[in-house]
């Protein structure tokens, strides 16, 4: 992890000269004075995925509820460089068959980031999310430091941008994974964020509405307690599980209550998976529809 951190910092510093001359980052015109960049960020989301069956019949069925809350504040360092700090709490709750798998997983973490901000958007950044990722008991081995780094490079002036990034964590499998893609500002109303793990096709007809088709890949690792399932081959104590929910859907955002955004979405959770990768055991769940309500604010 030390070598990975050194690489992250080197990549971040090397990106500065490529980004500094970028005129725009999003389709909408942004503020020119650096003081107008937003300083405070609030996000709340709840997503419910309906019941579907496990691939293994002995485990029955499951539904899942995901809740997430975060707050961050930016502190100006110099020029376009900012230090961002905040807190976040996320939780998965599972209902359905009493099969011995965790009935909830949760995390409480801090956000510590350094960002190069252009027109209120972070074009280069490195973020650490130190915290505890656990089932019920908070122990020293539930501590993890998920880390991500990214940079944005202009490929065609004011039109196409490339994004590259890496993410990693102590308990992530694999420990480091790539991300990134292409941002294409097709017009003032259409743009493509072909960026993994969260690609989107966006149509924004005016300043009050935002419509998009989205995809998302969500992976988080947690320290569990006792996992004593109805399958004899999965009997674990104090194990790491990497839980994932991968979705595709559509959402509508209303921006008329500034600085708040009200988001409603729906689609299909294509895959849910409990991956006890150190024990070589994966428990997969069939696809199921989901609904989402969220609120964001920046000011």
N, C-alpha and C positions, 0 to 999 in steps of 0.2 A: 504493500500500500504506500510505503514511503516513496518508492520509485515512481509509482503512478502519480502521486501528488506533485513530485518535481516535474514530471512531464506536463501535467495540467498547467502548472504555473508558467512553464516555458512557452507552451502553446498560447496561453492568454496574452503574455507580453508580446509575443511575436505577431499577434493579430492586430495590435493597436494601430500600426501605420496603415494597414489595409482598410480599416474601418473609418479612420479619422476624417477622410475626405468625402464620406458618403453624404449625399444631399438629402435623401428621403429614405424611409424604411417601410412605411405603410402607405396605402393608397391615399388616405386623407391628408391634407396639409396639416402640419403640426406647429407647435409654438417654436419661435426662433430663440427667445431668451432662455437660457438654461434654467433660470429660476422658475419657469413655468412648468417644468417637469413635475409630475405628481410625486408627492412625498409619502402618502399613506395609502395602504392597500388592504382591503377587507374582502374575504371570500367565504361564502358558505354554500355547501352543496349537499343534497340528499338524493341518492339514486337507489331505486328499488328494482331488483330483478326477480321476476316471478318464478314460480316453482318449475323445476324440471328434474329429471332422473339422473342419478349417477350411472356411469357406464357399467360399473359393477353392481349387479342387482342386489347383493346383500346390503348395500349401503343406503338403499331407498332413494329418497328425493330431498331436495333442498331449495329454499329461497334465500335471498341475501339482501341486506340493507346496508348501504354505505353512507356514512356521514362524515363531513370534513369541514373544519373551521380553521381559518388562518388570518393573521394580521401581521403586516410588515410596515416598516418605516425606512425611508431612504435618508441618508445623511450625505450631504455634499462633501466630497474630498477636495477636488480641484477640477476646473474645466467641466468636462462631461463625465468625469469619474465619480461614482457614488458608492458608499458602503450601505448595504441594506441588512437590517436585522429584524427578526420577527419570531413568532411562535405559531405552531400548528398542532391540531389534534385530529386524528382520523380513527374511524372505527368501522369494522365490518361485523354485522350481526347475522347469524344464520339460523333459520328455522326449518322444520321438516322432520325427517326421521331421526330418531335417537340412535345414532350409529357410532358414537364415540369420537368422532371428529370434533375439532373446536367449535363451540357454539358462538364464539366471537373472537376477534383479533383486533388489537388497538395499538396506537402509537402516539406518543407525545414528544415533540421535537422542537428544536430551535432552528431558525434560518440565519445563516451567516453568509453574506455574499458581497462580492465586489463586481460592479457592473459599469460598462461604458454605455451611456444612455444617449440615444439620438431621437429627438422628437417624441419623448415619453416612452420609447421602447428600448429595451436592453439589447444592444447589438452584439456585445461581447460580455461574457460573464463567467464567473466561477462561483458555485454555491455549495456549502456544506450544510447538512441537516442532521447534526448530532442529536441523539435522543434515545429513548427506550421504545423497543418494538416487541410487544409481549402479548400474552393471552390474559392471564389474571395476575401473576406475580411479577413484580419489578425486581429483577436481579441484575447483578453486574454483567452477566453474560447476555442480557437482553439489550445491551448498549450497542449501537451501530452508528456509523457516520456515512450515510449515503452522500455521494458527491457527484456533481455534474458540471460540465464545462462546455461552452459553445461559443462560436463566433460566426458572424454574418459577413459575407463578402459580396460586393456588387459584381455581377456578371454582365449586365446590360444596364446602363445608366437609367435610374428611375423606373426600371421595368422588371428586371429579373435579378434575384439574389440567391446565392448559395449559402447554406447553413451546414456546418459540421459540428459534431459534438460527441462527447463520451460521458457515460455514466457508470458509477461503480459503487460498491458497498462491501463491507466485511463479509456479510452473509448472503450477498447476491450470488446467483448462479446463472451464467459465469460471473466472476467478480468484476469484470469490466465489459461493457457493451457499447457499440457505436450507435449514434443517432444522427439526425440531420435530414437534408433534402433541399428542395427548391421552393422559393417564394416567387410567384409570378403575378405581378400586378397587371391584370389583363386590361382593366379600364377603371374609371372612378367607382364603378359599382360592383365589378367582379374581380375576385382574386383567388388564387389557388395557394394554399399553404400545404405543399407536398412534403411535410416535415414529419418524420417519425420520431417519437411514438404517437403523435396526435395530428394526423393529416386532416385537411378540411377544404371544401369548396364553398366559397362565401359569396353571397349576393347581398349588398347593402344599398337598397333603393334610395334611402334618405338618411338623415341623421338620427332618426328615431327607431329604425328597424334594422335587424340583421338576421338573415336566414342562412343556414349552412347545413351541409351534409358532412358528417364527421366520422372519424374512426379514432380509436384509442386503444393503446396497449398498456395495461396497468399491472405492474409487478412490484410486490413488497414482501420482504422476508420478516418473519416474526419468530420469537422464542416461545415455544408452547410449554404446557405443563404435562399432564398425563394424556397420552393419546392411546386409548385402549378401544379399538374399533371392533365391530362385529366380524371383521375379517382377522383371523388369527395371525396372518403374516404382517399385520400392521399393529404392533404393540410397542409404543415408544414412550420415553420419559425425557423431558427437557430437550426436545428435538427442535430443530429449525424447520419451519415450513415456509416455502415461497408461494404465496397465494397470488393468483392472477385472475383478472377479469378483462377480457378483450371484447370491445363493443363496436358496433356500426349503427348509425342512426342519423337523425336530423334534429335540429333545434332552432327555436325562434328566440331572439333576444330583443327586448324592448329597452331603448336607451333614453326614453323621454323624461325619466325622473332623475336627472343628473344630480349628483354624481353616480347614481345607482344604475345597475343593469339587472333586469329581471329575465331569467333564462328558464325556458321550458323545453324539454327534449324527450324523445322516445326513440326506440329502435330495438335491436336484438343484441343481447349479450351472447356472442357467438361461442365463447368458451370460458368456463370457470374451472380452475384447477388447484388442487392442494398438492404441491410438489415437495415431498420429503426427500430431497435429492441426496442427502447423505445416507439415507437408508434405501435408496433406489426404489422408492415407492411414489407413484403418482395416482391421484384420484381425480378423474375428470367428470365433468357434468355436462349434460346435453344443453344445446342452445335454449334460450328463453327470452321473452320480451322484457324490456326495462322501461321505466319512466324516470325522469329527472326534473328536479326543481332546484334552481340555484340563484344566488344573488352575489353580485360583485360591485365593488365601489373603489374608486381611486380619486384622491383629491389632494 
